[in-house]
């Protein structure tokens, strides 16, 4: 049996982290046919996930995501590939969103001061 342990630090606070964890759970349910259950707590939340050959937990706190999973014998052969996919998905959800360029009073995209 192979084990996965992935930790990601963040500065989102629990409310925002909770939204990301819920979105992550929806993704793994849709993309990997996982069964997920979400439990909210005062200081942390936990997502339990499973499917044939895989079971684990994603613990979410105000400053950290910690994923632990156990992979069965057959699935364990793909540990590195599975780990890379989980990391990619989690990092994409945690990545700061790009903002559109600020518009000045004239409605143009430039923020430089204009002189007469």
N, C-alpha and C positions, 0 to 999 in steps of 0.2 A: 504494500500500500504506500502511495506517495502523499506527502503533505505539502500544502501551499501555505505560506504566511507572507502577507503583503501589508505594509503599513504606509499610509500617506498622511503627512501632517498638513494642516490647513488653518486658516484664520477666519473661518466663516461664521463661527458661532453655531449653536445647536440647531436653531430654526432653519437656517439656510442649508446646513449639512443634512438635515432631515429630508429636505426636498430633493437633494441630490441622491441620497440613499434610496429614496422611494423611486426616483427615476431609474436608478441603476437596477433595482429589483424588477421594474417593469421591462427593462431591456433584456435581462437574462431570462425572464419568463418567456418573452417573445422570441428571442434569438437562439436560446439554448434549451427550450422546453423544460426549464426549471420550475419547480413548485416553490413559491416563496411565502413566508409569513413574516409580517412586520409587527414588532412590538415596541411601542414608544415608552420611554421612561423619563424620569425627572432630569437625570444628568447624562443619559445615554440611551440610544435605541439599538435594537438588534434585528437584523434580517437573517432568518434561517432559510437556507435554500437547499434543495436536493433534487436529484433525478437518479436514474439508474447509474451506479458507479461513482456518484459524486454527492457529498453532503458537506455543509459548512455553515459558517456564520460571518456576517459582516457587522462589526460593532462600530457604532458611530457616536462620537463625542463632540463637544464644542470645538475641539482642535485636532481630531484625529479620526481616520478611517482605519480599521484593522480587520483584515479578512483572513480567516483561517478555513481551510478546506481539506478534506480527505478524499483522495482519488482512489478508486478501486484498482485492482490489478490491471485490467484491460485499459482503462482510461489513463492510468498512471503512465503508460508508455508515451502519452502525449502531454506530459506535465509541462514541459517548457513552452510548447505551443499554447496550451490553455492559460498558463501564467502570463504569457506575453499578451494574449487577447484581453484578459482581465485587466492588466495594467494599462493597456491602451484605452479601454473603455472607461476605466475609472479616472485616468489622467485627463481624458477628453471632457468628462463631466466636471472635473475640478478646475480646468483651465479657465483663466479669466476671459470673459467675452470681449471681443474687439468692439470699440465704440466708433460710431460714425464721426467724421470730422466735424468739429464745432462750426457753427455758422455765425457770422457776425450780423450786425444790424442791417446790412445791405442785402443779406440773403446769399452771399457767396460763401464758398467753402473756406476762404482764406481768413485767418485771424490776425493778419498783419494790420497795423494802423495805416490808414490812408490819409495823405495830406493833400491839401488843395493846391 
